[in-house]
Each structure stands twice: as structure tokens, then as C-alpha cells.
Amino acid sequence: MLPSPQSGINIVYSSSSLSSTLPQLQSPFLICSFPGTGYVGKIAIDHLIEELHAKLLADIYCTSFPPQIMIRTDGVAELMKNSIFYSKATSSNDKDILLLTGDSQPSSPESQYVLSEQILDIAAKFNTKEVFTLGAAITGVFVDKPRVYGTSTDADTLKAFNKLNILTMNTGSVAGMNGLIIGIAKLHKMKGTCLLGESSGYVVDAKASKAVLESLLSIIAIKIDMTGLDKKAKDTEMLIQTIQQQAAGGGRPLESQQPGMPGSDRPSNTGYIS
């Protein structure tokens, strides 16, 4: 079924999660990542979905997604979509969680607002009280140990950042749905937190993904196996080393920091994180 002309969005619940028989979840966290530079957040949340053996709740289609199909690893072609999964509490995970991953963000601002509202409406059905988004803080510099930057709509959450080794952003903006959805969540009386892994922006950066996921897990107090992500992070490190070796003698990498990041000496009145 194509998205409706009115909203441009269609939500298709899985056969085991029809809207009339939704799974029983207790105020789950909503954790989202929308594709962006370096796929930092997407790699992190896809690993979380895999390790929690999360089940599909619904697929979301939007007429503002790029007009193309995605070819999956099994060769099957599908329209671009966002998908919401759910994970119920277990002995190793005592939190119910909703997880959103996707192929794309909508191309128009209007559709980004509408999609954010639709996603939060789904979360509200389960009495969600806290929303997290994961993304990349683009610096233009390769680093050995990516730092994690954070912002939140909740003052108490910000106070906890120092203990968790998360650097609080103090100016600038977060572009796209990774920022928008937590802003709208605040209007819905939900707490919203965005975590950004430091990344050069030049490569698909699983090192930054690992850093941002570890920070998230420390906040929501769950444990998962990180072995698969560790391997991807090492692959990223090897790729970076290759790039640096090839660039040796050709000048230093661009040295820059995004405004709003602690330690930045750039003007703080311009710029954004994507």
C-alpha cells in the first residue's frame, strides 16, 4: 500500500504486531538513528537491534524518501523505508525498548516534521517517556579514540553527562531528524537526548558508532555483546590507516571542530551537526 496523499506516510504493522494487538511494553525507551554522514548512528542501532533479537513492529513508508529501491543482502529489492523494532525485558536487559532504523530521512522539512510526529505517536501508544537519537559529530579529523558529545531537553540528563564521559554541547544545532525528533518529543512531555560520536566524516565510521553506543548503554543501563561492532571498528581503523598512509606527504588532514563542542576554538555562532 502506497503512502496516503494527505500525509505522504504509510505505517504497515507486521503480521505479528497488528495495531489492534500491539505487544505489551512497559514505558519503553525509544532509540532512533536516521542515516547521516559516516552512518555512525545507523551502525550502532543496527547492532543493538541484532544483539537484542528485536522483533519488527512496523515499517514506515514516505513519499519524501528518495524515489528508489534498496537491494538487501539477500538480493530482495524493496522501497526505501524506516522500521521500528521492539525488545522486551529479559534477564540481561531489564528495559523494554523501541528501536527505529531506516534507509533514509525525508527530503523535505515538512515531511520530517510529519514523520517525527508519526513516530512519536507510535511511541506514545506504549507510554514512552524518553527518546534517544544517535548520530555523528563531524570534525574533519581522524582520531584514535572518538569522543561522544551530547545534548538533551532534560537538565538532569545533562548533569549526568560528566560522570559518563559525555561532553556537553553548548551552542550550535543538530540538523535533520536526529535533532528534530527530540525537540518535538519535548512538546509531547517526553525527555529527549541526542548522542553524537566524533567522526572525520570521510569514512563509514564504526569506531564512532562503538563510542556512541557504549555511551547510550551506560545511560540506559543495559549490556550487550559488542564483539561484532568491535570487529567493524577495527576495520574502520585499518581503513583510516590506509588513507593516512596514502596521503602521507600530501599535506595534513583538514583540522576543524564543530561549534558547540568543548575545546573548539572556532566561532560559536555558526554551523551544525548532521
DOLUMFI-815793 format. One record per residue (C-alpha): x, y, z; chain; residue in one letter. Coordinates in pm, 1 decimal, always signed. Example, Ala and Ser with C-alpha at 12.3 -4.5 7.8 and 13.67 -1.06 7.14 Angstrom:
2
+----------+----------+----------+---+---+
:        x :        y :        z : c : r :
+----------+----------+----------+---+---+
:  +1230.0 :   -450.0 :   +780.0 : A : A :
:  +1367.0 :   -106.0 :   +714.0 : A : S :
+----------+----------+----------+---+---+
***
This chain:
274
+----------+----------+----------+---+---+
:        x :        y :        z : c : r :
+----------+----------+----------+---+---+
:     +0.0 :     +0.0 :     +0.0 : A : M :
:   +142.9 :   +337.9 :   -104.4 : A : L :
:   +162.8 :   +628.7 :   +142.2 : A : P :
:   -157.2 :   +833.0 :   +167.3 : A : S :
:   -174.2 :  +1154.7 :    -37.5 : A : P :
:   -272.1 :  +1352.7 :   +273.4 : A : Q :
:    +33.5 :  +1284.9 :   +489.2 : A : S :
:   +263.1 :  +1114.2 :   +241.1 : A : G :
:   +327.7 :   +848.1 :   +508.5 : A : I :
:   +202.0 :   +492.0 :   +546.1 : A : N :
:   +263.8 :   +273.6 :   +852.9 : A : I :
:   +245.8 :   -101.9 :   +794.1 : A : V :
:   +240.6 :   -309.5 :  +1111.8 : A : Y :
:   +398.4 :   -653.6 :  +1097.8 : A : S :
:   +164.1 :   -952.2 :  +1089.4 : A : S :
:   +257.7 :  -1035.1 :  +1449.0 : A : S :
:   +215.1 :   -673.6 :  +1567.4 : A : S :
:   -114.4 :   -557.7 :  +1420.3 : A : L :
:   -227.4 :   -223.9 :  +1560.0 : A : S :
:   -519.5 :   -396.8 :  +1735.3 : A : S :
:   -287.8 :   -640.4 :  +1916.5 : A : T :
:    +23.5 :   -439.2 :  +1992.3 : A : L :
:   +292.9 :   -603.4 :  +2209.1 : A : P :
:   +272.9 :   -531.8 :  +2580.7 : A : Q :
:   +559.6 :   -297.0 :  +2661.3 : A : L :
:   +619.9 :   -101.4 :  +2980.6 : A : Q :
:   +717.5 :   +260.4 :  +2906.6 : A : S :
:   +993.3 :   +160.7 :  +2662.8 : A : P :
:  +1280.1 :   +385.6 :  +2566.3 : A : F :
:  +1259.7 :   +497.3 :  +2203.5 : A : L :
:  +1603.9 :   +484.7 :  +2040.9 : A : I :
:  +1633.8 :   +624.2 :  +1688.1 : A : C :
:  +1900.2 :   +670.8 :  +1429.3 : A : S :
:  +1845.4 :   +820.0 :  +1088.3 : A : F :
:  +2111.4 :   +773.2 :   +816.8 : A : P :
:  +2367.0 :  +1052.3 :   +802.3 : A : G :
:  +2736.1 :  +1116.3 :   +749.1 : A : T :
:  +2952.5 :   +815.6 :   +834.4 : A : G :
:  +2646.1 :   +605.0 :   +919.8 : A : Y :
:  +2760.1 :   +642.1 :  +1280.6 : A : V :
:  +2419.1 :   +613.8 :  +1442.4 : A : G :
:  +2278.8 :   +360.2 :  +1198.1 : A : K :
:  +2562.5 :   +112.5 :  +1253.0 : A : I :
:  +2516.3 :   +146.6 :  +1628.6 : A : A :
:  +2140.4 :    +92.6 :  +1631.4 : A : I :
:  +2150.1 :   -190.6 :  +1378.5 : A : D :
:  +2397.5 :   -368.7 :  +1607.0 : A : H :
:  +2166.8 :   -307.4 :  +1902.3 : A : L :
:  +1868.4 :   -449.7 :  +1710.7 : A : I :
:  +2068.3 :   -760.0 :  +1619.1 : A : E :
:  +2205.9 :   -827.1 :  +1966.2 : A : E :
:  +1870.0 :   -775.2 :  +2138.7 : A : L :
:  +1698.1 :  -1002.4 :  +1882.8 : A : H :
:  +1444.0 :   -724.6 :  +1844.1 : A : A :
:  +1120.3 :   -802.2 :  +1660.2 : A : K :
:   +968.4 :   -594.8 :  +1382.6 : A : L :
:   +679.6 :   -375.3 :  +1494.7 : A : L :
:   +613.6 :   -170.3 :  +1181.8 : A : A :
:   +756.6 :    -40.0 :   +854.8 : A : D :
:   +705.5 :   +325.0 :   +764.2 : A : I :
:   +695.8 :   +444.2 :   +402.7 : A : Y :
:   +711.6 :   +808.4 :   +297.6 : A : C :
:   +670.8 :   +983.4 :    -38.4 : A : T :
:   +957.7 :  +1216.3 :    +59.7 : A : S :
:  +1207.8 :   +931.5 :    +74.6 : A : F :
:  +1428.9 :   +922.0 :   -237.7 : A : P :
:  +1246.9 :   +761.7 :   -535.6 : A : P :
:  +1445.2 :   +440.1 :   -546.5 : A : Q :
:  +1455.7 :    +84.9 :   -417.3 : A : I :
:  +1702.2 :    -71.4 :   -175.1 : A : M :
:  +1857.0 :   -408.3 :   -257.2 : A : I :
:  +1900.6 :   -609.6 :    +63.3 : A : R :
:  +2182.2 :   -852.2 :   +138.5 : A : T :
:  +1964.0 :  -1146.2 :    +29.3 : A : D :
:  +1908.6 :   -981.1 :   -309.4 : A : G :
:  +1548.6 :   -878.4 :   -241.9 : A : V :
:  +1451.6 :   -528.6 :   -358.6 : A : A :
:  +1222.3 :   -303.8 :   -150.1 : A : E :
:  +1100.6 :    +53.4 :   -136.3 : A : L :
:  +1300.4 :   +273.7 :    +97.9 : A : M :
:  +1154.8 :   +275.5 :   +447.6 : A : K :
:  +1207.6 :   +330.6 :   +817.1 : A : N :
:  +1141.0 :    +38.4 :  +1052.1 : A : S :
:  +1051.4 :    +21.8 :  +1420.1 : A : I :
:  +1154.6 :   -283.8 :  +1621.8 : A : F :
:  +1082.9 :   -373.1 :  +1982.6 : A : Y :
:  +1268.3 :   -563.4 :  +2251.9 : A : S :
:  +1102.9 :   -684.3 :  +2571.4 : A : K :
:  +1288.6 :   -700.8 :  +2900.9 : A : A :
:  +1492.4 :  -1013.9 :  +2971.0 : A : T :
:  +1727.2 :  -1124.3 :  +3246.8 : A : S :
:  +2015.5 :   -938.6 :  +3078.8 : A : S :
:  +1803.9 :   -643.7 :  +2966.1 : A : N :
:  +1552.4 :   -517.9 :  +3220.6 : A : D :
:  +1420.1 :   -241.9 :  +2995.4 : A : K :
:  +1159.5 :   -255.3 :  +2720.0 : A : D :
:  +1289.7 :    -72.5 :  +2412.8 : A : I :
:  +1160.8 :    +57.8 :  +2079.7 : A : L :
:  +1429.5 :    +93.9 :  +1812.7 : A : L :
:  +1398.7 :   +286.8 :  +1488.9 : A : L :
:  +1636.8 :   +245.3 :  +1196.5 : A : T :
:  +1593.9 :   +342.0 :   +834.6 : A : G :
:  +1717.8 :   +372.9 :   +479.5 : A : D :
:  +1674.9 :   +749.0 :   +455.6 : A : S :
:  +1547.3 :  +1070.9 :   +606.2 : A : Q :
:  +1265.7 :  +1254.3 :   +425.0 : A : P :
:  +1393.5 :  +1510.7 :   +177.6 : A : S :
:  +1153.4 :  +1791.6 :   +274.6 : A : S :
:  +1135.2 :  +1972.5 :   +609.9 : A : P :
:   +756.7 :  +1935.6 :   +613.8 : A : E :
:   +780.4 :  +1556.6 :   +582.1 : A : S :
:  +1045.5 :  +1542.5 :   +853.4 : A : Q :
:   +804.1 :  +1710.9 :  +1093.9 : A : Y :
:   +516.4 :  +1483.5 :   +993.3 : A : V :
:   +727.3 :  +1167.2 :  +1021.0 : A : L :
:   +859.8 :  +1272.3 :  +1362.0 : A : S :
:   +503.1 :  +1317.5 :  +1486.4 : A : E :
:   +400.8 :   +977.7 :  +1346.6 : A : Q :
:   +693.0 :   +801.8 :  +1515.0 : A : I :
:   +623.0 :   +971.2 :  +1848.1 : A : L :
:   +253.8 :   +884.9 :  +1820.3 : A : D :
:   +352.9 :   +518.4 :  +1795.6 : A : I :
:   +583.0 :   +553.7 :  +2098.3 : A : A :
:   +302.5 :   +723.2 :  +2292.5 : A : A :
:    +86.1 :   +411.8 :  +2249.7 : A : K :
:   +334.9 :   +238.1 :  +2481.8 : A : F :
:   +368.5 :   +531.8 :  +2725.3 : A : N :
:   +725.9 :   +609.4 :  +2619.1 : A : T :
:   +879.4 :   +878.8 :  +2836.7 : A : K :
:  +1231.9 :   +907.9 :  +2698.2 : A : E :
:  +1369.3 :   +934.9 :  +2343.6 : A : V :
:  +1731.1 :   +897.1 :  +2228.5 : A : F :
:  +1885.8 :   +969.2 :  +1889.9 : A : T :
:  +2232.9 :   +865.8 :  +1773.3 : A : L :
:  +2439.7 :  +1043.8 :  +1510.6 : A : G :
:  +2777.0 :  +1184.7 :  +1409.0 : A : A :
:  +2967.0 :  +1492.6 :  +1523.2 : A : A :
:  +3168.2 :  +1576.2 :  +1211.2 : A : I :
:  +3513.6 :  +1723.0 :  +1284.2 : A : T :
:  +3710.0 :  +1663.0 :   +961.7 : A : G :
:  +3988.9 :  +1500.0 :  +1165.7 : A : V :
:  +4082.8 :  +1133.8 :  +1214.1 : A : F :
:  +4110.9 :  +1044.1 :  +1585.8 : A : V :
:  +4227.3 :   +734.1 :  +1772.6 : A : D :
:  +3955.1 :   +747.2 :  +2037.9 : A : K :
:  +3633.4 :   +916.8 :  +1925.7 : A : P :
:  +3471.3 :  +1132.9 :  +2188.2 : A : R :
:  +3096.1 :  +1148.4 :  +2239.8 : A : V :
:  +2906.2 :  +1476.1 :  +2251.9 : A : Y :
:  +2556.6 :  +1513.1 :  +2385.7 : A : G :
:  +2262.5 :  +1745.6 :  +2421.4 : A : T :
:  +1930.3 :  +1692.2 :  +2594.9 : A : S :
:  +1598.5 :  +1860.0 :  +2656.8 : A : T :
:  +1627.8 :  +1749.4 :  +3020.1 : A : D :
:  +1856.9 :  +1934.0 :  +3264.3 : A : A :
:  +1904.8 :  +1633.0 :  +3493.2 : A : D :
:  +2024.3 :  +1420.9 :  +3199.9 : A : T :
:  +2279.9 :  +1688.5 :  +3113.6 : A : L :
:  +2411.2 :  +1683.1 :  +3469.8 : A : K :
:  +2482.0 :  +1310.2 :  +3437.2 : A : A :
:  +2694.5 :  +1351.8 :  +3122.5 : A : F :
:  +3017.1 :  +1432.5 :  +3308.7 : A : N :
:  +3006.7 :  +1107.9 :  +3505.6 : A : K :
:  +2955.6 :   +914.8 :  +3180.9 : A : L :
:  +3240.3 :  +1088.7 :  +2993.9 : A : N :
:  +2998.0 :  +1258.7 :  +2754.1 : A : I :
:  +3090.4 :  +1612.6 :  +2652.5 : A : L :
:  +2800.8 :  +1856.7 :  +2672.9 : A : T :
:  +2745.1 :  +2071.3 :  +2362.9 : A : M :
:  +2690.0 :  +2436.4 :  +2447.6 : A : N :
:  +2587.6 :  +2600.6 :  +2119.2 : A : T :
:  +2514.4 :  +2525.8 :  +1753.8 : A : G :
:  +2239.2 :  +2295.0 :  +1629.2 : A : S :
:  +2170.0 :  +1933.5 :  +1533.6 : A : V :
:  +2037.1 :  +1910.4 :  +1179.1 : A : A :
:  +1780.9 :  +1667.0 :  +1043.2 : A : G :
:  +1559.0 :  +1422.8 :  +1227.4 : A : M :
:  +1822.4 :  +1325.2 :  +1483.6 : A : N :
:  +1769.9 :  +1671.3 :  +1630.5 : A : G :
:  +1412.2 :  +1739.6 :  +1525.2 : A : L :
:  +1252.8 :  +1435.1 :  +1686.1 : A : I :
:  +1389.5 :  +1507.2 :  +2034.8 : A : I :
:  +1271.7 :  +1866.9 :  +2006.0 : A : G :
:   +920.2 :  +1750.9 :  +1919.0 : A : I :
:   +940.8 :  +1484.6 :  +2191.5 : A : A :
:   +973.7 :  +1764.6 :  +2446.6 : A : K :
:   +639.9 :  +1906.1 :  +2325.7 : A : L :
:   +493.0 :  +1559.8 :  +2390.9 : A : H :
:   +625.1 :  +1568.2 :  +2750.8 : A : K :
:   +897.6 :  +1313.6 :  +2668.6 : A : M :
:  +1264.7 :  +1362.6 :  +2755.5 : A : K :
:  +1490.6 :  +1382.4 :  +2451.2 : A : G :
:  +1863.6 :  +1315.5 :  +2429.4 : A : T :
:  +2094.5 :  +1318.6 :  +2127.5 : A : C :
:  +2436.4 :  +1149.9 :  +2138.0 : A : L :
:  +2692.2 :  +1222.5 :  +1866.7 : A : L :
:  +3008.9 :  +1021.2 :  +1801.1 : A : G :
:  +3314.9 :  +1215.9 :  +1692.1 : A : E :
:  +3391.7 :  +1131.9 :  +1328.7 : A : S :
:  +3603.1 :  +1272.2 :  +1046.5 : A : S :
:  +3312.7 :  +1244.6 :   +804.9 : A : G :
:  +3537.3 :  +1082.2 :   +542.9 : A : Y :
:  +3456.0 :   +715.0 :   +603.9 : A : V :
:  +3180.3 :   +484.1 :   +726.2 : A : V :
:  +3290.1 :   +512.2 :  +1088.6 : A : D :
:  +3220.5 :   +211.3 :  +1310.2 : A : A :
:  +3474.4 :   +339.7 :  +1565.0 : A : K :
:  +3248.9 :   +636.2 :  +1632.7 : A : A :
:  +2948.4 :   +401.0 :  +1630.5 : A : S :
:  +3104.6 :   +192.6 :  +1905.3 : A : K :
:  +3179.7 :   +500.8 :  +2115.8 : A : A :
:  +2827.6 :   +640.8 :  +2086.8 : A : V :
:  +2663.0 :   +303.4 :  +2155.3 : A : L :
:  +2876.6 :   +249.4 :  +2467.2 : A : E :
:  +2762.9 :   +589.7 :  +2594.9 : A : S :
:  +2398.8 :   +506.2 :  +2527.4 : A : L :
:  +2426.4 :   +171.1 :  +2705.5 : A : L :
:  +2578.7 :   +342.0 :  +3010.0 : A : S :
:  +2277.6 :   +575.6 :  +3027.1 : A : I :
:  +2004.7 :   +313.5 :  +2986.4 : A : I :
:  +2195.5 :    +56.5 :  +3194.8 : A : A :
:  +2187.0 :   -249.6 :  +2971.1 : A : I :
:  +2462.6 :   -479.6 :  +2846.2 : A : K :
:  +2502.7 :   -640.3 :  +2504.0 : A : I :
:  +2773.2 :   -832.3 :  +2321.1 : A : D :
:  +2994.0 :   -580.5 :  +2138.0 : A : M :
:  +3211.4 :   -836.6 :  +1955.6 : A : T :
:  +3062.6 :   -774.7 :  +1611.6 : A : G :
:  +3091.8 :   -399.0 :  +1647.1 : A : L :
:  +3448.1 :   -431.7 :  +1776.9 : A : D :
:  +3541.2 :   -604.0 :  +1450.6 : A : K :
:  +3377.1 :   -333.1 :  +1241.8 : A : K :
:  +3559.4 :    -68.0 :  +1446.2 : A : A :
:  +3893.5 :   -238.7 :  +1375.2 : A : K :
:  +3804.8 :   -246.5 :  +1005.1 : A : D :
:  +3743.1 :   +129.0 :  +1019.5 : A : T :
:  +4075.9 :   +181.1 :  +1193.6 : A : E :
:  +4258.1 :    -15.6 :   +922.7 : A : M :
:  +4083.0 :   +188.3 :   +652.2 : A : L :
:  +4183.4 :   +513.6 :   +819.8 : A : I :
:  +4544.4 :   +396.4 :   +845.6 : A : Q :
:  +4543.6 :   +313.7 :   +474.2 : A : T :
:  +4404.1 :   +657.1 :   +387.6 : A : I :
:  +4663.8 :   +828.4 :   +605.3 : A : Q :
:  +4947.2 :   +629.2 :   +451.5 : A : Q :
:  +4829.9 :   +714.6 :   +101.0 : A : Q :
:  +4800.4 :  +1080.6 :   +195.1 : A : A :
:  +5146.1 :  +1093.9 :   +357.0 : A : A :
:  +5342.7 :  +1381.1 :   +213.0 : A : G :
:  +5034.3 :  +1534.8 :    +62.2 : A : G :
:  +4952.9 :  +1769.3 :   +348.7 : A : G :
:  +4775.5 :  +1728.5 :   +679.5 : A : R :
:  +4405.1 :  +1638.5 :   +709.2 : A : P :
:  +4164.0 :  +1927.3 :   +747.9 : A : L :
:  +4168.4 :  +2037.4 :  +1111.0 : A : E :
:  +3834.0 :  +2164.7 :  +1222.3 : A : S :
:  +3582.1 :  +2131.0 :  +1500.1 : A : Q :
:  +3211.3 :  +2189.7 :  +1503.2 : A : Q :
:  +3088.8 :  +2489.2 :  +1702.4 : A : P :
:  +2934.7 :  +2391.9 :  +2032.5 : A : G :
:  +3192.6 :  +2124.6 :  +2108.8 : A : M :
:  +3411.4 :  +2171.5 :  +2416.5 : A : P :
:  +3766.4 :  +2255.6 :  +2310.8 : A : G :
:  +3668.3 :  +2419.5 :  +1984.2 : A : S :
:  +3840.0 :  +2749.6 :  +1910.3 : A : D :
:  +3618.3 :  +2825.6 :  +1611.4 : A : R :
:  +3345.8 :  +3091.7 :  +1624.8 : A : P :
:  +3044.4 :  +2953.5 :  +1809.6 : A : S :
:  +2765.6 :  +3136.1 :  +1626.4 : A : N :
:  +2752.0 :  +2926.0 :  +1308.0 : A : T :
:  +2744.0 :  +2565.8 :  +1197.8 : A : G :
:  +2552.9 :  +2249.4 :  +1277.6 : A : Y :
:  +2593.8 :  +1878.9 :  +1337.9 : A : I :
:  +2443.1 :  +1627.0 :  +1099.0 : A : S :
+----------+----------+----------+---+---+
***
